[in-house]
């Protein structure tokens, strides 16, 4: 019986050694695959956004239509980032400078409901920074329900 146990133990040790060697080979293959994947990922560039990042808006009335078009277009192609009105308004606010930035501060200080309503925020901007009524019809194209 002892001889049988010794033989069994020897067989188990041999099997363990074979499995350890196989495991080492598999780990080496995995390491090579991970290195190859990293190399391939460095060669692949993510697609660039077809719409450039919008320019800032300083309150210059003549630039307001351009600013709204730029921001609406950017939000449209990146709709997963701008899933609600509050995100859209926050994005617009992040692009305001100068007089436009000063204009928005009171809304932020009083935590105005307009900060969560994209259309109302645009309407306030148009009213403050002199949007022409003729241009209002063109704006409907850029102000779909989602934007």
C-alpha positions as CSV (number, residue, x, y, z in Angstrom):
1,X,0.0,0.0,0.0
2,X,2.9,2.4,0.7
3,X,4.4,1.6,-2.7
4,X,1.0,2.4,-4.3
5,X,0.9,5.7,-2.4
6,X,4.4,6.6,-3.4
7,X,3.6,5.8,-7.0
8,X,0.4,7.9,-6.8
9,X,2.3,10.8,-5.2
10,X,5.0,10.6,-7.9
11,X,2.3,10.6,-10.6
12,X,0.6,13.6,-9.0
13,X,4.0,15.5,-8.7
14,X,4.7,14.7,-12.4
15,X,1.2,15.9,-13.4
16,X,1.7,19.1,-11.2
17,X,5.0,19.8,-13.0
18,X,3.5,19.3,-16.4
19,X,0.6,21.6,-15.5
20,X,3.0,24.2,-14.1
21,X,5.0,24.2,-17.4
22,X,1.8,24.5,-19.4
23,X,0.6,27.3,-17.2
24,X,3.9,29.2,-17.7
25,X,3.6,28.8,-21.5
26,X,0.1,30.1,-21.4
27,X,1.1,33.0,-19.3
28,X,3.9,33.9,-21.8
29,X,1.4,33.7,-24.7
30,X,-0.9,36.0,-22.7
31,X,1.9,38.4,-22.1
32,X,2.7,38.5,-25.8
33,X,-0.9,39.0,-26.7
34,X,-1.3,41.9,-24.3
35,X,1.9,43.5,-25.7
36,X,0.6,43.1,-29.2
37,X,-2.7,44.6,-28.3
38,X,-1.1,47.6,-26.7
39,X,1.0,48.1,-29.8
40,X,-2.0,47.9,-32.0
41,X,-4.0,50.3,-29.9
42,X,-1.1,52.9,-30.1
43,X,-1.4,52.7,-33.9
44,X,-5.2,53.3,-33.9
45,X,-6.4,56.8,-33.4
46,X,-9.9,57.5,-32.2
47,X,-12.0,59.3,-34.8
48,X,-12.0,63.0,-34.4
49,X,-15.2,64.9,-33.7
50,X,-16.6,66.2,-37.0
51,X,-17.6,69.5,-35.3
52,X,-14.9,71.6,-33.7
53,X,-15.2,72.7,-30.1
54,X,-17.2,76.0,-29.9
55,X,-15.4,79.3,-29.4
56,X,-16.2,81.3,-26.3
57,X,-18.8,84.0,-26.2
58,X,-18.0,87.4,-24.6
59,X,-21.4,89.1,-25.1
60,X,-20.8,90.6,-28.5
61,X,-24.3,90.6,-30.1
62,X,-23.1,89.9,-33.6
63,X,-21.5,86.7,-32.5
64,X,-24.5,85.3,-30.6
65,X,-26.1,83.4,-33.6
66,X,-22.7,81.9,-34.4
67,X,-22.2,80.9,-30.8
68,X,-25.6,79.2,-30.6
69,X,-25.1,77.4,-33.9
70,X,-21.6,76.2,-32.8
71,X,-22.7,75.0,-29.4
72,X,-25.9,73.3,-30.7
73,X,-23.9,71.5,-33.4
74,X,-21.3,70.4,-30.9
75,X,-23.9,69.1,-28.4
76,X,-25.8,67.3,-31.2
77,X,-22.8,65.2,-32.3
78,X,-21.9,64.6,-28.6
79,X,-25.5,64.0,-27.5
80,X,-24.4,61.3,-25.0
81,X,-22.6,64.0,-23.0
82,X,-25.5,66.4,-23.1
83,X,-28.4,64.3,-22.0
84,X,-30.5,67.0,-20.2
85,X,-31.1,70.7,-20.2
86,X,-29.0,71.3,-17.1
87,X,-25.9,69.8,-18.8
88,X,-26.5,71.9,-22.0
89,X,-26.9,75.1,-20.0
90,X,-23.8,74.3,-17.9
91,X,-21.9,73.7,-21.2
92,X,-23.0,77.1,-22.5
93,X,-22.0,78.8,-19.2
94,X,-18.6,77.2,-19.4
95,X,-18.0,79.0,-22.7
96,X,-19.0,82.5,-21.5
97,X,-16.4,85.2,-20.9
98,X,-16.4,88.9,-20.2
99,X,-19.8,90.6,-20.3
100,X,-21.6,87.4,-21.0
101,X,-20.0,85.7,-18.0
102,X,-20.9,88.7,-15.8
103,X,-24.5,88.5,-17.1
104,X,-24.9,84.8,-16.0
105,X,-23.5,85.3,-12.5
106,X,-26.7,86.5,-10.9
107,X,-28.6,83.5,-12.3
108,X,-26.1,81.2,-10.7
109,X,-26.1,83.1,-7.4
110,X,-29.8,82.8,-7.0
111,X,-29.9,79.2,-8.4
112,X,-32.4,80.3,-11.0
113,X,-34.7,77.6,-12.6
114,X,-33.5,78.9,-15.9
115,X,-30.2,77.0,-15.4
116,X,-32.1,73.8,-15.9
117,X,-34.1,75.0,-19.0
118,X,-32.0,75.2,-22.2
119,X,-34.7,77.0,-24.3
120,X,-35.4,79.5,-21.6
121,X,-31.7,80.1,-21.1
122,X,-31.3,80.7,-24.9
123,X,-34.3,83.1,-24.9
124,X,-32.7,85.1,-22.0
125,X,-29.4,85.3,-23.8
126,X,-31.1,86.4,-27.0
127,X,-33.0,89.1,-25.1
128,X,-30.0,90.4,-23.3
129,X,-27.5,90.3,-26.2
130,X,-29.8,91.6,-28.9
131,X,-31.1,88.8,-31.1
132,X,-32.8,90.1,-34.2
133,X,-36.4,88.8,-34.8
134,X,-35.5,88.0,-38.4
135,X,-32.8,85.6,-37.2
136,X,-35.3,84.0,-34.8
137,X,-36.9,82.0,-37.6
138,X,-33.5,80.6,-38.6
139,X,-32.8,79.6,-35.0
140,X,-35.8,77.2,-35.0
141,X,-33.7,74.9,-37.1
142,X,-31.0,74.7,-34.3
143,X,-33.5,74.6,-31.4
144,X,-35.2,71.2,-31.8
145,X,-36.8,69.8,-28.7
146,X,-33.6,68.1,-27.7
147,X,-31.5,71.3,-27.9
